[in-house]
Amino acid sequence: MRGVGVGYGMAMTACAECAQPISTTALMCPHCGAPAAVALGRNATEEPMPAVLEGAVRATSMWPEGDVTAEQWAAVEQVKLDQAEVLDWDELFRGLERLPRLKMLGLSQTGFNTLNRLQGLTTLRYLYLEKNGITDLMPLTVLPDLKQVWLYGNPVAAEEVARLEAALPRCTVFV
């Protein structure tokens, strides 16, 4: 549940992009410039984070048991789900899309092979996808901030790797 406070006669909440206080009626975040749809929209959901995602983040961040605040979720920069059993990919990606600072995602050996799902994770810089049966890399071209993609153990054609490297020249692809 998100925290809503009252300050100077207006309801306040945390911006989903920068975790700074923002009015619930703001047109944009005055701190980071995120439009209201982003700053307030991601915070608006009351849907709990998927258990597999919460478990992975708790393990990495060493959070104790109990409720996780919106500010804590907004600060998450890395999620390592390598070898995790994911039963509902749609649910997982709805949760991942609620992490505005996500820079590193590990999905190695999970059976993940539908790269189109990554398109909403535009802040990603490091992506680990080893041993998943991935063949089509072109959906990654919509992630301009990618610096490294790890693809060891996937049946990716050399031509596909070359096309990705041409589309994302600042990204190193490891195959």
Buried (B, 14 or more C-beta within 10 A) or exposed (E): EBEEEEEEEEEBBBBBBBBBBBBBEBEBBBBBEBEBEBBBEBBEEEEEBBEBBBEBBBEBBEBEEEEBBBBBBBBBBBBBBBEBEBEEBEBBBBBBBBBBBBBBBBBBBBEBBEBEBBBBBBEBBBBBBBBBEBEBBEBBBBBEBBBEBBBEBBEBEEEBBEBBBEBBEEBEBEB
